[in-house]
Amino acid sequence: MSISMDDLELSCWECEGQGVLLNEEKEKIACSKCDGKGTVLTAQGQTLLHFIKKHL
């Protein structure tokens, strides 16, 4: 079985993968959907993360 990164995470739809948004004062702030990472985990990514945390 082969798992690619596209199976585990996707580009954040809120910040379009930038990790930051502009607030009302035009200041850059970390995206709340991806916590500033620019990507969000898929269901398979969340499952893998949970498995790793459980066994480490």
C-alpha angles and dihedrals in degrees: 000000000000125000121194127200089251087063091055106039141017133200110270111261094205099057096020091240096305096110092222138078132193117244126210091280090053091249120142114247131176113267111254094211096058100019090240095303097110092228137076127207121251120224089265091050091051090050092051092047091050090050093050094047090049094052101039 
